[in-house]
Amino acid sequence: MTSAELIPKEDILKYKLTRASENHSRELQSKLQNALRLGNEFKSKATITFQTLDGPKRVETTVWTLTEDALQIKNGVVLPLGSLLDIEY
């Protein structure tokens, strides 16, 4: 995987999110579920890598909610699953 710049989660809205060249949301489903559980039950953070027009970026944050199409982090910031490249915890 290409190296992604680590940015503060507060800066996500400064970037235009775009779809990843490959949709990874299906293969990341179990990781997303685990990150959601870690965030809600243990207040643990995950490292989320996503695609922007400026290239891949990553943030370290808590996953608050998860839907079929997106995940939500602090302050109501929503990341479409189609923009995700990877998630680690």
Rosetta blueprint (number, residue, H / E / L):
1 M L
2 T L
3 S L
4 A L
5 E E
6 L E
7 I L
8 P L
9 K H
10 E H
11 D H
12 I H
13 L H
14 K H
15 Y L
16 K L
17 L E
18 T L
19 R L
20 A L
21 S L
22 E L
23 N L
24 H L
25 S L
26 R L
27 E L
28 L L
29 Q H
30 S H
31 K H
32 L H
33 Q H
34 N H
35 A H
36 L H
37 R H
38 L H
39 G H
40 N H
41 E H
42 F H
43 K L
44 S L
45 K L
46 A E
47 T E
48 I E
49 T E
50 F E
51 Q E
52 T E
53 L L
54 D L
55 G E
56 P E
57 K E
58 R E
59 V E
60 E E
61 T E
62 T L
63 V L
64 W L
65 T E
66 L E
67 T L
68 E L
69 D L
70 A E
71 L E
72 Q E
73 I L
74 K H
75 N H
76 G H
77 V L
78 V E
79 L E
80 P E
81 L H
82 G H
83 S H
84 L E
85 L E
86 D E
87 I E
88 E E
89 Y L
